[in-house]
Amino acid sequence: MNDEEKTPLETIIGRLRAMQFDRHQTIQTRYFEQFGVPVCKVSLDHLTGEWQVQDARTTPAFSYDNVDMVAVVIYDALNEFEAVF
């Protein structure tokens, strides 16, 4: 399946999986954007296996230990941002 056939959730999961496999740094960080605007900052600590998701519109970052839950949180934030934008 090429990138044009992937659903948005599959694309998010693909990026999160890439973070899991990239071992160049102990903490991996990626930004998820909508229309060129950062919506979420996601970090993975390889030592603890803990994910942190910080929505650009809120101050606290939330921690998760499940990649699927992280994907859903990012997906919801991107959809919510798109609806407001």
PAFINU-726566 format. One record per atom (N, C-alpha, C): residue number from 0; residue in one letter; atom name; x, y, z. Coordinates in nm, 4 decimals, padded with zeros to 6 digits, always signed. Layout:
// residues N
+------+-------+--------+----------+----------+----------+
: tido : torpa : lodren :       px :       py :       pz :
+------+-------+--------+----------+----------+----------+
:  NUM :     a :     CA :        X :        Y :        Z :
...
+------+-------+--------+----------+----------+----------+
***
This chain:
// residues 85
+------+-------+--------+----------+----------+----------+
: tido : torpa : lodren :       px :       py :       pz :
+------+-------+--------+----------+----------+----------+
:    0 :     m :      N : +00.0852 : -00.1180 : +00.0000 :
:    0 :     m :     CA : +00.0000 : +00.0000 : +00.0000 :
:    0 :     m :      C : +00.0894 : +00.1239 : +00.0000 :
:    1 :     n :      N : +00.0660 : +00.2158 : -00.0930 :
:    1 :     n :     CA : +00.1457 : +00.3379 : -00.0958 :
:    1 :     n :      C : +00.0825 : +00.4441 : -00.0064 :
:    2 :     d :      N : +00.1543 : +00.5551 : +00.0090 :
:    2 :     d :     CA : +00.1097 : +00.6604 : +00.1019 :
:    2 :     d :      C : -00.0254 : +00.7198 : +00.0631 :
:    3 :     e :      N : -00.0584 : +00.7206 : -00.0657 :
:    3 :     e :     CA : -00.1850 : +00.7787 : -00.1085 :
:    3 :     e :      C : -00.3039 : +00.6932 : -00.0678 :
:    4 :     e :      N : -00.2819 : +00.5636 : -00.0458 :
:    4 :     e :     CA : -00.3905 : +00.4731 : -00.0103 :
:    4 :     e :      C : -00.4069 : +00.4573 : +00.1407 :
:    5 :     k :      N : -00.3142 : +00.5086 : +00.2191 :
:    5 :     k :     CA : -00.3209 : +00.4941 : +00.3641 :
:    5 :     k :      C : -00.4222 : +00.5902 : +00.4231 :
:    6 :     t :      N : -00.4878 : +00.5435 : +00.5276 :
:    6 :     t :     CA : -00.5782 : +00.6306 : +00.6016 :
:    6 :     t :      C : -00.4942 : +00.7211 : +00.6918 :
:    7 :     p :      N : -00.5511 : +00.8305 : +00.7406 :
:    7 :     p :     CA : -00.4744 : +00.9166 : +00.8314 :
:    7 :     p :      C : -00.4251 : +00.8417 : +00.9551 :
:    8 :     l :      N : -00.5063 : +00.7507 : +01.0085 :
:    8 :     l :     CA : -00.4652 : +00.6761 : +01.1272 :
:    8 :     l :      C : -00.3472 : +00.5831 : +01.0954 :
:    9 :     e :      N : -00.3482 : +00.5214 : +00.9785 :
:    9 :     e :     CA : -00.2361 : +00.4362 : +00.9378 :
:    9 :     e :      C : -00.1076 : +00.5173 : +00.9230 :
:   10 :     t :      N : -00.1201 : +00.6381 : +00.8715 :
:   10 :     t :     CA : -00.0041 : +00.7257 : +00.8573 :
:   10 :     t :      C : +00.0526 : +00.7621 : +00.9939 :
:   11 :     i :      N : -00.0341 : +00.7942 : +01.0878 :
:   11 :     i :     CA : +00.0096 : +00.8272 : +01.2247 :
:   11 :     i :      C : +00.0799 : +00.7076 : +01.2874 :
:   12 :     i :      N : +00.0200 : +00.5905 : +01.2778 :
:   12 :     i :     CA : +00.0794 : +00.4701 : +01.3351 :
:   12 :     i :      C : +00.2147 : +00.4413 : +01.2710 :
:   13 :     g :      N : +00.2263 : +00.4627 : +01.1411 :
:   13 :     g :     CA : +00.3549 : +00.4436 : +01.0728 :
:   13 :     g :      C : +00.4631 : +00.5341 : +01.1282 :
:   14 :     r :      N : +00.4292 : +00.6585 : +01.1549 :
:   14 :     r :     CA : +00.5275 : +00.7516 : +01.2116 :
:   14 :     r :      C : +00.5650 : +00.7126 : +01.3544 :
:   15 :     l :      N : +00.4662 : +00.6662 : +01.4310 :
:   15 :     l :     CA : +00.4950 : +00.6231 : +01.5680 :
:   15 :     l :      C : +00.5820 : +00.4978 : +01.5688 :
:   16 :     r :      N : +00.5558 : +00.4059 : +01.4791 :
:   16 :     r :     CA : +00.6381 : +00.2841 : +01.4691 :
:   16 :     r :      C : +00.7819 : +00.3211 : +01.4309 :
:   17 :     a :      N : +00.7976 : +00.4189 : +01.3423 :
:   17 :     a :     CA : +00.9318 : +00.4644 : +01.3045 :
:   17 :     a :      C : +01.0063 : +00.5178 : +01.4265 :
:   18 :     m :      N : +00.9347 : +00.5856 : +01.5152 :
:   18 :     m :     CA : +00.9963 : +00.6352 : +01.6387 :
:   18 :     m :      C : +01.0435 : +00.5180 : +01.7245 :
:   19 :     q :      N : +00.9636 : +00.4120 : +01.7297 :
:   19 :     q :     CA : +01.0010 : +00.2954 : +01.8102 :
:   19 :     q :      C : +01.1271 : +00.2273 : +01.7569 :
:   20 :     f :      N : +01.1422 : +00.2229 : +01.6260 :
:   20 :     f :     CA : +01.2553 : +00.1527 : +01.5658 :
:   20 :     f :      C : +01.3811 : +00.2376 : +01.5560 :
:   21 :     d :      N : +01.3678 : +00.3691 : +01.5648 :
:   21 :     d :     CA : +01.4836 : +00.4589 : +01.5566 :
:   21 :     d :      C : +01.5501 : +00.4658 : +01.6935 :
:   22 :     r :      N : +01.6669 : +00.4083 : +01.7041 :
:   22 :     r :     CA : +01.7377 : +00.4028 : +01.8330 :
:   22 :     r :      C : +01.8581 : +00.4976 : +01.8378 :
:   23 :     h :      N : +01.8611 : +00.5991 : +01.7524 :
:   23 :     h :     CA : +01.9738 : +00.6921 : +01.7498 :
:   23 :     h :      C : +01.9771 : +00.7834 : +01.8720 :
:   24 :     q :      N : +01.8619 : +00.8053 : +01.9323 :
:   24 :     q :     CA : +01.8534 : +00.8887 : +02.0516 :
:   24 :     q :      C : +01.7651 : +00.8191 : +02.1543 :
:   25 :     t :      N : +01.7936 : +00.8407 : +02.2806 :
:   25 :     t :     CA : +01.7141 : +00.7797 : +02.3865 :
:   25 :     t :      C : +01.5707 : +00.8311 : +02.3839 :
:   26 :     i :      N : +01.5557 : +00.9598 : +02.3584 :
:   26 :     i :     CA : +01.4221 : +01.0193 : +02.3504 :
:   26 :     i :      C : +01.3984 : +01.0660 : +02.2072 :
:   27 :     q :      N : +01.2956 : +01.0087 : +02.1460 :
:   27 :     q :     CA : +01.2551 : +01.0457 : +02.0106 :
:   27 :     q :      C : +01.1410 : +01.1468 : +02.0206 :
:   28 :     t :      N : +01.1466 : +01.2507 : +01.9390 :
:   28 :     t :     CA : +01.0405 : +01.3519 : +01.9389 :
:   28 :     t :      C : +00.9961 : +01.3787 : +01.7965 :
:   29 :     r :      N : +00.8670 : +01.3857 : +01.7774 :
:   29 :     r :     CA : +00.8090 : +01.4194 : +01.6475 :
:   29 :     r :      C : +00.6955 : +01.5194 : +01.6698 :
:   30 :     y :      N : +00.6727 : +01.6004 : +01.5673 :
:   30 :     y :     CA : +00.5619 : +01.6953 : +01.5685 :
:   30 :     y :      C : +00.4606 : +01.6526 : +01.4634 :
:   31 :     f :      N : +00.3355 : +01.6601 : +01.4985 :
:   31 :     f :     CA : +00.2278 : +01.6291 : +01.4058 :
:   31 :     f :      C : +00.1577 : +01.7600 : +01.3742 :
:   32 :     e :      N : +00.1459 : +01.7885 : +01.2453 :
:   32 :     e :     CA : +00.0943 : +01.9175 : +01.2008 :
:   32 :     e :      C : -00.0303 : +01.9005 : +01.1153 :
:   33 :     q :      N : -00.1088 : +02.0060 : +01.1122 :
:   33 :     q :     CA : -00.2246 : +02.0134 : +01.0251 :
:   33 :     q :      C : -00.2196 : +02.1488 : +00.9569 :
:   34 :     f :      N : -00.2193 : +02.1521 : +00.8248 :
:   34 :     f :     CA : -00.2105 : +02.2759 : +00.7468 :
:   34 :     f :      C : -00.0825 : +02.3532 : +00.7791 :
:   35 :     g :      N : +00.0242 : +02.2810 : +00.8142 :
:   35 :     g :     CA : +00.1516 : +02.3437 : +00.8462 :
:   35 :     g :      C : +00.1610 : +02.4004 : +00.9867 :
:   36 :     v :      N : +00.0586 : +02.3789 : +01.0668 :
:   36 :     v :     CA : +00.0554 : +02.4295 : +01.2043 :
:   36 :     v :      C : +00.0775 : +02.3123 : +01.3004 :
:   37 :     p :      N : +00.1772 : +02.3219 : +01.3899 :
:   37 :     p :     CA : +00.1985 : +02.2135 : +01.4866 :
:   37 :     p :      C : +00.0763 : +02.1948 : +01.5764 :
:   38 :     v :      N : +00.0287 : +02.0710 : +01.5845 :
:   38 :     v :     CA : -00.0880 : +02.0394 : +01.6666 :
:   38 :     v :      C : -00.0470 : +01.9580 : +01.7894 :
:   39 :     c :      N : +00.0455 : +01.8636 : +01.7706 :
:   39 :     c :     CA : +00.0897 : +01.7770 : +01.8809 :
:   39 :     c :      C : +00.2407 : +01.7590 : +01.8772 :
:   40 :     k :      N : +00.2982 : +01.7528 : +01.9952 :
:   40 :     k :     CA : +00.4374 : +01.7137 : +02.0117 :
:   40 :     k :      C : +00.4357 : +01.5781 : +02.0816 :
:   41 :     v :      N : +00.5007 : +01.4800 : +02.0197 :
:   41 :     v :     CA : +00.5008 : +01.3441 : +02.0734 :
:   41 :     v :      C : +00.6440 : +01.3031 : +02.1013 :
:   42 :     s :      N : +00.6672 : +01.2510 : +02.2206 :
:   42 :     s :     CA : +00.8002 : +01.2032 : +02.2598 :
:   42 :     s :      C : +00.7902 : +01.0595 : +02.3084 :
:   43 :     l :      N : +00.8926 : +00.9820 : +02.2767 :
:   43 :     l :     CA : +00.9036 : +00.8445 : +02.3232 :
:   43 :     l :      C : +01.0364 : +00.8284 : +02.3957 :
:   44 :     d :      N : +01.0305 : +00.7855 : +02.5200 :
:   44 :     d :     CA : +01.1507 : +00.7567 : +02.5976 :
:   44 :     d :      C : +01.1780 : +00.6070 : +02.5841 :
:   45 :     h :      N : +01.2851 : +00.5729 : +02.5124 :
:   45 :     h :     CA : +01.3163 : +00.4322 : +02.4888 :
:   45 :     h :      C : +01.3531 : +00.3578 : +02.6174 :
:   46 :     l :      N : +01.4036 : +00.4277 : +02.7166 :
:   46 :     l :     CA : +01.4419 : +00.3605 : +02.8410 :
:   46 :     l :      C : +01.3207 : +00.3145 : +02.9216 :
:   47 :     t :      N : +01.2161 : +00.3950 : +02.9232 :
:   47 :     t :     CA : +01.0974 : +00.3611 : +03.0015 :
:   47 :     t :      C : +00.9828 : +00.3075 : +02.9159 :
:   48 :     g :      N : +00.9884 : +00.3309 : +02.7852 :
:   48 :     g :     CA : +00.8783 : +00.2909 : +02.6976 :
:   48 :     g :      C : +00.7581 : +00.3827 : +02.7079 :
:   49 :     e :      N : +00.7772 : +00.4970 : +02.7723 :
:   49 :     e :     CA : +00.6677 : +00.5908 : +02.7959 :
:   49 :     e :      C : +00.6570 : +00.6920 : +02.6812 :
:   50 :     w :      N : +00.5349 : +00.7124 : +02.6369 :
:   50 :     w :     CA : +00.5034 : +00.8134 : +02.5361 :
:   50 :     w :      C : +00.4483 : +00.9353 : +02.6059 :
:   51 :     q :      N : +00.4824 : +01.0539 : +02.5565 :
:   51 :     q :     CA : +00.4217 : +01.1778 : +02.6055 :
:   51 :     q :      C : +00.3637 : +01.2520 : +02.4861 :
:   52 :     v :      N : +00.2404 : +01.2957 : +02.5019 :
:   52 :     v :     CA : +00.1722 : +01.3716 : +02.3975 :
:   52 :     v :      C : +00.1332 : +01.5058 : +02.4559 :
:   53 :     q :      N : +00.1778 : +01.6112 : +02.3892 :
:   53 :     q :     CA : +00.1392 : +01.7452 : +02.4316 :
:   53 :     q :      C : +00.0659 : +01.8120 : +02.3168 :
:   54 :     d :      N : -00.0581 : +01.8427 : +02.3411 :
:   54 :     d :     CA : -00.1404 : +01.9143 : +02.2451 :
:   54 :     d :      C : -00.0936 : +02.0598 : +02.2474 :
:   55 :     a :      N : -00.0758 : +02.1207 : +02.1330 :
:   55 :     a :     CA : -00.0258 : +02.2581 : +02.1256 :
:   55 :     a :      C : -00.1201 : +02.3580 : +02.1926 :
:   56 :     r :      N : -00.2455 : +02.3210 : +02.2103 :
:   56 :     r :     CA : -00.3430 : +02.4125 : +02.2685 :
:   56 :     r :      C : -00.3542 : +02.3996 : +02.4195 :
:   57 :     t :      N : -00.2872 : +02.2989 : +02.4783 :
:   57 :     t :     CA : -00.2939 : +02.2797 : +02.6232 :
:   57 :     t :      C : -00.1537 : +02.2742 : +02.6811 :
:   58 :     t :      N : -00.1417 : +02.3058 : +02.8067 :
:   58 :     t :     CA : -00.0114 : +02.3092 : +02.8715 :
:   58 :     t :      C : +00.0388 : +02.1718 : +02.9135 :
:   59 :     p :      N : -00.0410 : +02.0909 : +02.9824 :
:   59 :     p :     CA : +00.0164 : +01.9642 : +03.0320 :
:   59 :     p :      C : +00.0370 : +01.8627 : +02.9194 :
:   60 :     a :      N : +00.1402 : +01.7826 : +02.9361 :
:   60 :     a :     CA : +00.1625 : +01.6691 : +02.8474 :
:   60 :     a :      C : +00.1046 : +01.5465 : +02.9161 :
:   61 :     f :      N : +00.0455 : +01.4583 : +02.8404 :
:   61 :     f :     CA : -00.0126 : +01.3371 : +02.8959 :
:   61 :     f :      C : +00.0733 : +01.2180 : +02.8590 :
:   62 :     s :      N : +00.0889 : +01.1239 : +02.9518 :
:   62 :     s :     CA : +00.1746 : +01.0071 : +02.9329 :
:   62 :     s :      C : +00.0911 : +00.8833 : +02.9030 :
:   63 :     y :      N : +00.1471 : +00.7987 : +02.8159 :
:   63 :     y :     CA : +00.0815 : +00.6746 : +02.7768 :
:   63 :     y :      C : +00.1876 : +00.5655 : +02.7663 :
:   64 :     d :      N : +00.1433 : +00.4405 : +02.7781 :
:   64 :     d :     CA : +00.2354 : +00.3293 : +02.7605 :
:   64 :     d :      C : +00.1931 : +00.2395 : +02.6441 :
:   65 :     n :      N : +00.0963 : +00.2872 : +02.5648 :
:   65 :     n :     CA : +00.0414 : +00.2085 : +02.4559 :
:   65 :     n :      C : +00.0424 : +00.2903 : +02.3275 :
:   66 :     v :      N : +00.1111 : +00.2406 : +02.2251 :
:   66 :     v :     CA : +00.1249 : +00.3144 : +02.0994 :
:   66 :     v :      C : -00.0104 : +00.3352 : +02.0312 :
:   67 :     d :      N : -00.1015 : +00.2409 : +02.0448 :
:   67 :     d :     CA : -00.2333 : +00.2549 : +01.9826 :
:   67 :     d :      C : -00.3119 : +00.3697 : +02.0449 :
:   68 :     m :      N : -00.3021 : +00.3837 : +02.1753 :
:   68 :     m :     CA : -00.3702 : +00.4935 : +02.2435 :
:   68 :     m :      C : -00.3117 : +00.6279 : +02.2003 :
:   69 :     v :      N : -00.1806 : +00.6332 : +02.1859 :
:   69 :     v :     CA : -00.1138 : +00.7554 : +02.1393 :
:   69 :     v :      C : -00.1654 : +00.7919 : +02.0004 :
:   70 :     a :      N : -00.1766 : +00.6932 : +01.9127 :
:   70 :     a :     CA : -00.2253 : +00.7175 : +01.7769 :
:   70 :     a :      C : -00.3665 : +00.7756 : +01.7779 :
:   71 :     v :      N : -00.4519 : +00.7228 : +01.8626 :
:   71 :     v :     CA : -00.5897 : +00.7715 : +01.8712 :
:   71 :     v :      C : -00.5928 : +00.9151 : +01.9239 :
:   72 :     v :      N : -00.5116 : +00.9451 : +02.0234 :
:   72 :     v :     CA : -00.5060 : +01.0810 : +02.0790 :
:   72 :     v :      C : -00.4596 : +01.1803 : +01.9719 :
:   73 :     i :      N : -00.3575 : +01.1439 : +01.8964 :
:   73 :     i :     CA : -00.3075 : +01.2312 : +01.7886 :
:   73 :     i :      C : -00.4143 : +01.2486 : +01.6811 :
:   74 :     y :      N : -00.4751 : +01.1393 : +01.6405 :
:   74 :     y :     CA : -00.5804 : +01.1431 : +01.5385 :
:   74 :     y :      C : -00.6939 : +01.2363 : +01.5810 :
:   75 :     d :      N : -00.7385 : +01.2218 : +01.7051 :
:   75 :     d :     CA : -00.8463 : +01.3082 : +01.7558 :
:   75 :     d :      C : -00.8045 : +01.4551 : +01.7575 :
:   76 :     a :      N : -00.6813 : +01.4823 : +01.8004 :
:   76 :     a :     CA : -00.6335 : +01.6214 : +01.8065 :
:   76 :     a :      C : -00.6259 : +01.6823 : +01.6667 :
:   77 :     l :      N : -00.5774 : +01.6052 : +01.5694 :
:   77 :     l :     CA : -00.5681 : +01.6558 : +01.4323 :
:   77 :     l :      C : -00.7063 : +01.6808 : +01.3732 :
:   78 :     n :      N : -00.8002 : +01.5894 : +01.3971 :
:   78 :     n :     CA : -00.9370 : +01.6078 : +01.3468 :
:   78 :     n :      C : -01.0064 : +01.7260 : +01.4130 :
:   79 :     e :      N : -00.9870 : +01.7416 : +01.5419 :
:   79 :     e :     CA : -01.0460 : +01.8534 : +01.6144 :
:   79 :     e :      C : -00.9901 : +01.9864 : +01.5631 :
:   80 :     f :      N : -00.8591 : +01.9888 : +01.5407 :
:   80 :     f :     CA : -00.7965 : +02.1102 : +01.4889 :
:   80 :     f :      C : -00.8507 : +02.1436 : +01.3499 :
:   81 :     e :      N : -00.8631 : +02.0411 : +01.2657 :
:   81 :     e :     CA : -00.9138 : +02.0610 : +01.1300 :
:   81 :     e :      C : -01.0569 : +02.1150 : +01.1327 :
:   82 :     a :      N : -01.1391 : +02.0663 : +01.2235 :
:   82 :     a :     CA : -01.2775 : +02.1125 : +01.2338 :
:   82 :     a :      C : -01.2842 : +02.2581 : +01.2766 :
:   83 :     v :      N : -01.1919 : +02.3009 : +01.3620 :
:   83 :     v :     CA : -01.1896 : +02.4390 : +01.4102 :
:   83 :     v :      C : -01.1298 : +02.5322 : +01.3059 :
:   84 :     f :      N : -01.0306 : +02.4831 : +01.2346 :
:   84 :     f :     CA : -00.9582 : +02.5639 : +01.1372 :
:   84 :     f :      C : -01.0459 : +02.5865 : +01.0190 :
+------+-------+--------+----------+----------+----------+
***
